Amino acid sequence: MSRLPIIPTILVLAAVATMIALGVWQLGRADEKAELIARAEAAAASTQPVDFPMEGDGRDRWFRQSELNCQSVTDIEARVGNAATGAKGWGFRAQCVTHRGGAVPVDIGFSRFPEAPEWEGGVVSGVIAPGPRLVADPAVADLEALAKPDPNDLPNNHLAYAGQWFFFALTALVIYGIAVRSRIKRRG
């Protein structure tokens, strides 16, 4: 035992303890994410509209119905998008100025062509998606409807992350054990 290097052993054990702690933390995050997804599924089933969140991430309102008055549009950009029918193409996101000030992102609709539509704003109804942003339903500016936000699209990969941290910890211990054993054999 006197041949065991003290400082490298302490460093490796500290790293392993940190990796295990990160794995345990990810297990807790997996439970939190599962709870968030369950709340989102319940919100998606609600038909009671809510105000669009103007501050923060609006997590408590995701997947709920909302409406806002887009008083003016500062920009419309094309993004890769999916239609409600499943077709692939372009989704258009407008930056809308509301009566409260500030720009709010609104996904206004889908097209197979990347040319941005002309749209000057107006009242938009839809579903609040993560971001937050409003996904218009029905679509505006003569566009097709975009796929509605789905709570099941929220990733819950924390269990995989936990497994990775535990694997890294085990790998570090095995590699260090092999290195120490090799060192002892050379000296012995």
CYANA upper distance limits for C-alpha pairs under 8 A (distance plus 0.5 A):
  3 ARG  CA    184 ILE  CA      7.30
  4 LEU  CA      9 THR  CA      8.06
  4 LEU  CA    180 VAL  CA      7.53
  4 LEU  CA    184 ILE  CA      8.49
  5 PRO  CA      9 THR  CA      6.56
  6 ILE  CA     10 ILE  CA      6.70
  7 ILE  CA     11 LEU  CA      6.72
  8 PRO  CA     12 VAL  CA      6.58
  9 THR  CA     13 LEU  CA      6.55
 10 ILE  CA     14 ALA  CA      6.53
 11 LEU  CA     15 ALA  CA      6.67
 12 VAL  CA     16 VAL  CA      6.60
 12 VAL  CA    172 ALA  CA      7.82
 12 VAL  CA    173 LEU  CA      8.03
 12 VAL  CA    176 TYR  CA      8.03
 13 LEU  CA     17 ALA  CA      6.52
 13 LEU  CA    173 LEU  CA      8.50
 14 ALA  CA     18 THR  CA      6.66
 15 ALA  CA     19 MET  CA      6.71
 15 ALA  CA    169 ALA  CA      8.18
 16 VAL  CA     20 ILE  CA      6.66
 16 VAL  CA    168 PHE  CA      8.48
 16 VAL  CA    169 ALA  CA      5.31
 16 VAL  CA    170 LEU  CA      8.24
 16 VAL  CA    172 ALA  CA      7.42
 16 VAL  CA    173 LEU  CA      7.81
 17 ALA  CA     21 ALA  CA      6.63
 17 ALA  CA    169 ALA  CA      8.20
 18 THR  CA     22 LEU  CA      6.68
 19 MET  CA     23 GLY  CA      6.71
 19 MET  CA    165 TRP  CA      5.86
 19 MET  CA    166 PHE  CA      7.10
 19 MET  CA    168 PHE  CA      7.52
 19 MET  CA    169 ALA  CA      6.12
 20 ILE  CA     24 VAL  CA      6.74
 20 ILE  CA    165 TRP  CA      6.89
 20 ILE  CA    166 PHE  CA      6.25
 20 ILE  CA    169 ALA  CA      6.96
 21 ALA  CA     25 TRP  CA      6.61
 22 LEU  CA     26 GLN  CA      6.67
 22 LEU  CA    162 ALA  CA      7.63
 22 LEU  CA    165 TRP  CA      6.99
 23 GLY  CA     27 LEU  CA      6.90
 23 GLY  CA    161 TYR  CA      7.54
 23 GLY  CA    162 ALA  CA      4.53
 23 GLY  CA    163 GLY  CA      7.27
 23 GLY  CA    164 GLN  CA      8.07
 23 GLY  CA    165 TRP  CA      5.51
 23 GLY  CA    166 PHE  CA      6.37
 24 VAL  CA     28 GLY  CA      7.04
 24 VAL  CA    162 ALA  CA      7.15
 25 TRP  CA     29 ARG  CA      6.79
 25 TRP  CA    162 ALA  CA      8.18
 26 GLN  CA     30 ALA  CA      6.63
 26 GLN  CA    158 HIS  CA      5.81
 26 GLN  CA    159 LEU  CA      7.12
 26 GLN  CA    161 TYR  CA      6.92
 26 GLN  CA    162 ALA  CA      5.57
 27 LEU  CA     31 ASP  CA      7.19
 27 LEU  CA    158 HIS  CA      6.94
 27 LEU  CA    159 LEU  CA      6.41
 27 LEU  CA    162 ALA  CA      6.48
 28 GLY  CA     32 GLU  CA      6.91
 29 ARG  CA     33 LYS  CA      6.53
 29 ARG  CA    158 HIS  CA      6.77
 30 ALA  CA     34 ALA  CA      6.66
 30 ALA  CA    156 ASN  CA      6.88
 30 ALA  CA    157 ASN  CA      7.78
 30 ALA  CA    158 HIS  CA      5.36
 30 ALA  CA    159 LEU  CA      6.47
 31 ASP  CA     35 GLU  CA      6.78
 32 GLU  CA     36 LEU  CA      6.73
 33 LYS  CA     37 ILE  CA      6.65
 33 LYS  CA    156 ASN  CA      6.58
 34 ALA  CA     38 ALA  CA      6.71
 34 ALA  CA    156 ASN  CA      7.53
 35 GLU  CA     39 ARG  CA      6.71
 36 LEU  CA     40 ALA  CA      6.60
 37 ILE  CA     41 GLU  CA      6.63
 37 ILE  CA    151 PRO  CA      6.43
 37 ILE  CA    152 ASN  CA      7.53
 37 ILE  CA    154 LEU  CA      7.53
 38 ALA  CA     42 ALA  CA      6.85
 39 ARG  CA     43 ALA  CA      6.64
 40 ALA  CA     44 ALA  CA      6.58
 40 ALA  CA     62 TRP  CA      7.01
 40 ALA  CA     63 PHE  CA      6.73
 40 ALA  CA    151 PRO  CA      6.15
 41 GLU  CA     45 ALA  CA      6.97
 41 GLU  CA     63 PHE  CA      8.25
 41 GLU  CA    151 PRO  CA      6.28
 41 GLU  CA    152 ASN  CA      8.46
 42 ALA  CA     46 SER  CA      7.17
 43 ALA  CA     61 ARG  CA      7.92
 43 ALA  CA     62 TRP  CA      7.73
 43 ALA  CA     63 PHE  CA      6.34
 43 ALA  CA     64 ARG  CA      6.09
 44 ALA  CA     62 TRP  CA      8.47
 44 ALA  CA     63 PHE  CA      5.33
 44 ALA  CA     64 ARG  CA      6.09
 44 ALA  CA    151 PRO  CA      8.18
 46 SER  CA     64 ARG  CA      7.23
 46 SER  CA     65 GLN  CA      8.40
 47 THR  CA     64 ARG  CA      7.90
 47 THR  CA     65 GLN  CA      7.07
 48 GLN  CA     64 ARG  CA      8.08
 48 GLN  CA     65 GLN  CA      7.26
 49 PRO  CA     64 ARG  CA      6.98
 49 PRO  CA     65 GLN  CA      5.09
 49 PRO  CA     66 SER  CA      5.51
 49 PRO  CA     67 GLU  CA      8.13
 50 VAL  CA     61 ARG  CA      7.83
 50 VAL  CA     64 ARG  CA      7.30
 50 VAL  CA     65 GLN  CA      6.79
 50 VAL  CA     66 SER  CA      5.70
 50 VAL  CA     67 GLU  CA      8.30
 51 ASP  CA     66 SER  CA      6.39
 51 ASP  CA     67 GLU  CA      7.51
 51 ASP  CA     68 LEU  CA      8.39
 52 PHE  CA     61 ARG  CA      8.33
 52 PHE  CA     66 SER  CA      6.48
 52 PHE  CA     67 GLU  CA      7.43
 52 PHE  CA     68 LEU  CA      7.50
 52 PHE  CA    128 ILE  CA      7.77
 52 PHE  CA    134 LEU  CA      8.39
 53 PRO  CA     57 ASP  CA      8.13
 53 PRO  CA     58 GLY  CA      5.82
 53 PRO  CA     61 ARG  CA      7.96
 53 PRO  CA    132 PRO  CA      7.88
 54 MET  CA     58 GLY  CA      8.35
 54 MET  CA    104 VAL  CA      8.26
 57 ASP  CA    130 PRO  CA      7.80
 57 ASP  CA    131 GLY  CA      6.44
 57 ASP  CA    132 PRO  CA      6.13
 58 GLY  CA     62 TRP  CA      6.96
 58 GLY  CA    130 PRO  CA      8.17
 58 GLY  CA    131 GLY  CA      8.14
 58 GLY  CA    132 PRO  CA      6.46
 59 ARG  CA    130 PRO  CA      7.53
 59 ARG  CA    132 PRO  CA      8.20
 61 ARG  CA    128 ILE  CA      7.32
 62 TRP  CA    127 VAL  CA      8.23
 62 TRP  CA    128 ILE  CA      5.57
 62 TRP  CA    129 ALA  CA      5.81
 62 TRP  CA    130 PRO  CA      6.51
 62 TRP  CA    132 PRO  CA      7.83
 63 PHE  CA    127 VAL  CA      6.14
 63 PHE  CA    128 ILE  CA      5.59
 63 PHE  CA    129 ALA  CA      6.21
 63 PHE  CA    149 PRO  CA      7.20
 63 PHE  CA    150 ASP  CA      7.92
 63 PHE  CA    151 PRO  CA      7.74
 64 ARG  CA    127 VAL  CA      6.03
 64 ARG  CA    128 ILE  CA      6.14
 65 GLN  CA    125 SER  CA      7.95
 65 GLN  CA    126 GLY  CA      6.19
 65 GLN  CA    127 VAL  CA      5.11
 65 GLN  CA    128 ILE  CA      6.93
 66 SER  CA    125 SER  CA      6.36
 66 SER  CA    126 GLY  CA      6.13
 66 SER  CA    127 VAL  CA      6.42
 66 SER  CA    128 ILE  CA      7.10
 66 SER  CA    134 LEU  CA      8.17
 67 GLU  CA    123 VAL  CA      7.53
 67 GLU  CA    124 VAL  CA      6.05
 67 GLU  CA    125 SER  CA      4.75
 67 GLU  CA    126 GLY  CA      6.78
 68 LEU  CA     98 THR  CA      7.90
 68 LEU  CA    123 VAL  CA      6.19
 68 LEU  CA    124 VAL  CA      6.01
 68 LEU  CA    125 SER  CA      7.16
 69 ASN  CA     98 THR  CA      6.52
 69 ASN  CA     99 HIS  CA      7.94
 69 ASN  CA    121 GLY  CA      8.12
 69 ASN  CA    122 GLY  CA      5.98
 69 ASN  CA    123 VAL  CA      4.71
 69 ASN  CA    124 VAL  CA      6.72
 70 CYS  CA     96 CYS  CA      5.59
 70 CYS  CA     97 VAL  CA      6.21
 70 CYS  CA     98 THR  CA      5.73
 70 CYS  CA     99 HIS  CA      8.48
 70 CYS  CA    121 GLY  CA      5.39
 70 CYS  CA    122 GLY  CA      5.41
 70 CYS  CA    123 VAL  CA      6.42
 70 CYS  CA    124 VAL  CA      7.56
 71 GLN  CA     96 CYS  CA      7.39
 71 GLN  CA     97 VAL  CA      6.15
 71 GLN  CA     98 THR  CA      5.92
 71 GLN  CA     99 HIS  CA      7.34
 71 GLN  CA    120 GLU  CA      8.47
 71 GLN  CA    121 GLY  CA      6.26
 71 GLN  CA    122 GLY  CA      6.59
 72 SER  CA     96 CYS  CA      6.27
 72 SER  CA     97 VAL  CA      5.81
 72 SER  CA     98 THR  CA      7.89
 72 SER  CA    120 GLU  CA      6.45
 72 SER  CA    121 GLY  CA      5.84
 72 SER  CA    122 GLY  CA      8.26
 73 VAL  CA     94 ALA  CA      6.97
 73 VAL  CA     95 GLN  CA      6.17
 73 VAL  CA     96 CYS  CA      5.21
 73 VAL  CA     97 VAL  CA      6.78
 73 VAL  CA    119 TRP  CA      8.03
 73 VAL  CA    120 GLU  CA      6.22
 73 VAL  CA    121 GLY  CA      6.39
 74 THR  CA     94 ALA  CA      7.90
 74 THR  CA     95 GLN  CA      6.04
 74 THR  CA     96 CYS  CA      6.90
 74 THR  CA     97 VAL  CA      7.81
 75 ASP  CA     94 ALA  CA      6.11
 75 ASP  CA     95 GLN  CA      5.85
 75 ASP  CA     96 CYS  CA      8.37
 76 ILE  CA     92 PHE  CA      6.94
 76 ILE  CA     93 ARG  CA      5.99
 76 ILE  CA     94 ALA  CA      4.77
 76 ILE  CA     95 GLN  CA      6.98
 76 ILE  CA    116 ALA  CA      6.98
 76 ILE  CA    117 PRO  CA      8.45
 77 GLU  CA     92 PHE  CA      6.11
 77 GLU  CA     93 ARG  CA      5.91
 77 GLU  CA     94 ALA  CA      7.07
 77 GLU  CA    116 ALA  CA      7.13
 78 ALA  CA     90 TRP  CA      6.46
 78 ALA  CA     91 GLY  CA      6.29
 78 ALA  CA     92 PHE  CA      5.20
 78 ALA  CA     93 ARG  CA      7.06
 78 ALA  CA    114 PRO  CA      6.50
 78 ALA  CA    115 GLU  CA      7.95
 78 ALA  CA    116 ALA  CA      6.92
 79 ARG  CA     90 TRP  CA      5.96
 79 ARG  CA     91 GLY  CA      5.64
 79 ARG  CA     92 PHE  CA      6.57
 79 ARG  CA     93 ARG  CA      7.84
 80 VAL  CA     88 LYS  CA      8.23
 80 VAL  CA     89 GLY  CA      6.48
 80 VAL  CA     90 TRP  CA      5.23
 80 VAL  CA     91 GLY  CA      6.26
 81 GLY  CA     88 LYS  CA      6.65
 81 GLY  CA     89 GLY  CA      5.90
 81 GLY  CA     90 TRP  CA      5.14
 81 GLY  CA     91 GLY  CA      4.84
 81 GLY  CA     92 PHE  CA      8.47
 81 GLY  CA    110 PHE  CA      7.28
 81 GLY  CA    146 LEU  CA      7.83
 82 ASN  CA     86 GLY  CA      6.35
 82 ASN  CA     87 ALA  CA      6.17
 82 ASN  CA     88 LYS  CA      5.31
 82 ASN  CA     89 GLY  CA      6.65
 82 ASN  CA     90 TRP  CA      7.60
 82 ASN  CA     91 GLY  CA      7.41
 82 ASN  CA    110 PHE  CA      7.55
 82 ASN  CA    146 LEU  CA      6.42
 82 ASN  CA    147 ALA  CA      6.22
 83 ALA  CA     87 ALA  CA      5.65
 83 ALA  CA     88 LYS  CA      6.98
 83 ALA  CA     89 GLY  CA      8.05
 83 ALA  CA     91 GLY  CA      8.43
 83 ALA  CA    110 PHE  CA      6.28
 83 ALA  CA    111 SER  CA      8.35
 83 ALA  CA    144 GLU  CA      7.36
 83 ALA  CA    145 ALA  CA      6.34
 83 ALA  CA    146 LEU  CA      4.73
 83 ALA  CA    147 ALA  CA      5.47
 84 ALA  CA    144 GLU  CA      8.43
 84 ALA  CA    145 ALA  CA      6.06
 84 ALA  CA    146 LEU  CA      5.36
 84 ALA  CA    147 ALA  CA      4.36
 84 ALA  CA    148 LYS  CA      7.27
 85 THR  CA    147 ALA  CA      7.83
 86 GLY  CA    147 ALA  CA      7.72
 88 LYS  CA    112 ARG  CA      7.75
 89 GLY  CA    110 PHE  CA      7.62
 89 GLY  CA    111 SER  CA      6.58
 89 GLY  CA    112 ARG  CA      5.10
 89 GLY  CA    113 PHE  CA      7.42
 89 GLY  CA    114 PRO  CA      8.38
 90 TRP  CA    110 PHE  CA      6.06
 90 TRP  CA    111 SER  CA      5.77
 90 TRP  CA    112 ARG  CA      6.30
 90 TRP  CA    113 PHE  CA      6.97
 90 TRP  CA    114 PRO  CA      6.37
 91 GLY  CA    107 ASP  CA      7.40
 91 GLY  CA    108 ILE  CA      8.03
 91 GLY  CA    109 GLY  CA      6.20
 91 GLY  CA    110 PHE  CA      4.98
 91 GLY  CA    111 SER  CA      7.03
 91 GLY  CA    146 LEU  CA      7.51
 92 PHE  CA    107 ASP  CA      6.13
 92 PHE  CA    108 ILE  CA      6.23
 92 PHE  CA    109 GLY  CA      6.18
 92 PHE  CA    110 PHE  CA      6.87
 92 PHE  CA    116 ALA  CA      7.45
 93 ARG  CA    105 PRO  CA      6.85
 93 ARG  CA    106 VAL  CA      5.93
 93 ARG  CA    107 ASP  CA      4.76
 93 ARG  CA    108 ILE  CA      6.46
 93 ARG  CA    109 GLY  CA      8.34
 94 ALA  CA    105 PRO  CA      6.24
 94 ALA  CA    106 VAL  CA      5.67
 94 ALA  CA    107 ASP  CA      6.77
 94 ALA  CA    108 ILE  CA      7.18
 95 GLN  CA    103 ALA  CA      6.04
 95 GLN  CA    104 VAL  CA      5.98
 95 GLN  CA    105 PRO  CA      5.22
 95 GLN  CA    106 VAL  CA      6.83
 96 CYS  CA    103 ALA  CA      5.61
 96 CYS  CA    104 VAL  CA      5.54
 96 CYS  CA    105 PRO  CA      6.73
 96 CYS  CA    106 VAL  CA      7.32
 96 CYS  CA    121 GLY  CA      7.69
 97 VAL  CA    101 GLY  CA      6.41
 97 VAL  CA    102 GLY  CA      6.19
 97 VAL  CA    103 ALA  CA      5.09
 97 VAL  CA    104 VAL  CA      6.84
 98 THR  CA    102 GLY  CA      7.16
 98 THR  CA    103 ALA  CA      7.38
 98 THR  CA    104 VAL  CA      7.87
104 VAL  CA    133 ARG  CA      7.31
105 PRO  CA    132 PRO  CA      8.21
105 PRO  CA    133 ARG  CA      5.52
105 PRO  CA    134 LEU  CA      7.05
106 VAL  CA    133 ARG  CA      6.07
106 VAL  CA    134 LEU  CA      5.19
106 VAL  CA    135 VAL  CA      6.37
106 VAL  CA    136 ALA  CA      7.37
107 ASP  CA    133 ARG  CA      7.68
107 ASP  CA    134 LEU  CA      6.58
107 ASP  CA    135 VAL  CA      5.16
107 ASP  CA    136 ALA  CA      6.40
107 ASP  CA    146 LEU  CA      8.46
108 ILE  CA    135 VAL  CA      6.95
108 ILE  CA    136 ALA  CA      5.63
108 ILE  CA    139 ALA  CA      5.98
108 ILE  CA    140 VAL  CA      6.14
108 ILE  CA    141 ALA  CA      7.98
108 ILE  CA    143 LEU  CA      8.07
108 ILE  CA    146 LEU  CA      8.44
109 GLY  CA    135 VAL  CA      8.41
109 GLY  CA    136 ALA  CA      7.21
109 GLY  CA    139 ALA  CA      5.32
109 GLY  CA    140 VAL  CA      6.82
109 GLY  CA    141 ALA  CA      8.20
109 GLY  CA    143 LEU  CA      5.54
109 GLY  CA    144 GLU  CA      5.99
109 GLY  CA    145 ALA  CA      5.76
109 GLY  CA    146 LEU  CA      5.86
110 PHE  CA    139 ALA  CA      8.29
110 PHE  CA    143 LEU  CA      5.96
110 PHE  CA    144 GLU  CA      5.38
110 PHE  CA    145 ALA  CA      6.38
110 PHE  CA    146 LEU  CA      5.91
111 SER  CA    143 LEU  CA      6.60
111 SER  CA    144 GLU  CA      6.82
117 PRO  CA    141 ALA  CA      6.97
118 GLU  CA    141 ALA  CA      7.31
119 TRP  CA    141 ALA  CA      6.20
124 VAL  CA    136 ALA  CA      6.71
124 VAL  CA    137 ASP  CA      8.32
124 VAL  CA    140 VAL  CA      8.21
125 SER  CA    134 LEU  CA      8.48
125 SER  CA    136 ALA  CA      6.12
125 SER  CA    137 ASP  CA      6.28
125 SER  CA    138 PRO  CA      7.49
126 GLY  CA    134 LEU  CA      6.54
126 GLY  CA    135 VAL  CA      5.76
126 GLY  CA    136 ALA  CA      4.74
126 GLY  CA    137 ASP  CA      4.85
126 GLY  CA    138 PRO  CA      7.42
127 VAL  CA    134 LEU  CA      6.09
127 VAL  CA    135 VAL  CA      5.73
127 VAL  CA    136 ALA  CA      7.19
127 VAL  CA    137 ASP  CA      7.52
127 VAL  CA    148 LYS  CA      7.82
127 VAL  CA    149 PRO  CA      7.77
128 ILE  CA    132 PRO  CA      6.90
128 ILE  CA    133 ARG  CA      6.21
128 ILE  CA    134 LEU  CA      5.08
128 ILE  CA    135 VAL  CA      6.77
128 ILE  CA    149 PRO  CA      8.39
129 ALA  CA    133 ARG  CA      5.79
129 ALA  CA    134 LEU  CA      6.48
129 ALA  CA    135 VAL  CA      7.14
129 ALA  CA    149 PRO  CA      6.36
135 VAL  CA    146 LEU  CA      7.95
135 VAL  CA    148 LYS  CA      7.57
135 VAL  CA    149 PRO  CA      8.09
136 ALA  CA    140 VAL  CA      7.64
136 ALA  CA    145 ALA  CA      8.00
136 ALA  CA    146 LEU  CA      8.14
137 ASP  CA    145 ALA  CA      7.08
137 ASP  CA    146 LEU  CA      8.34
138 PRO  CA    145 ALA  CA      6.61
139 ALA  CA    143 LEU  CA      6.31
139 ALA  CA    144 GLU  CA      6.37
139 ALA  CA    145 ALA  CA      5.37
139 ALA  CA    146 LEU  CA      7.73
140 VAL  CA    144 GLU  CA      8.44
149 PRO  CA    153 ASP  CA      8.26
150 ASP  CA    154 LEU  CA      8.21
157 ASN  CA    161 TYR  CA      6.98
158 HIS  CA    162 ALA  CA      6.60
159 LEU  CA    163 GLY  CA      6.78
160 ALA  CA    164 GLN  CA      6.75
161 TYR  CA    165 TRP  CA      6.85
162 ALA  CA    166 PHE  CA      6.79
163 GLY  CA    167 PHE  CA      6.53
164 GLN  CA    168 PHE  CA      6.58
165 TRP  CA    169 ALA  CA      6.72
166 PHE  CA    170 LEU  CA      6.75
167 PHE  CA    171 THR  CA      6.50
168 PHE  CA    172 ALA  CA      6.58
169 ALA  CA    173 LEU  CA      6.84
170 LEU  CA    174 VAL  CA      6.68
171 THR  CA    175 ILE  CA      6.56
172 ALA  CA    176 TYR  CA      6.49
173 LEU  CA    177 GLY  CA      6.41
174 VAL  CA    178 ILE  CA      6.67
175 ILE  CA    179 ALA  CA      6.68
176 TYR  CA    180 VAL  CA      6.59
177 GLY  CA    181 ARG  CA      6.53
178 ILE  CA    182 SER  CA      6.56
179 ALA  CA    183 ARG  CA      6.67
180 VAL  CA    184 ILE  CA      6.63
181 ARG  CA    185 LYS  CA      6.68
182 SER  CA    186 ARG  CA      6.73
183 ARG  CA    187 ARG  CA      6.78
184 ILE  CA    188 GLY  CA      6.16
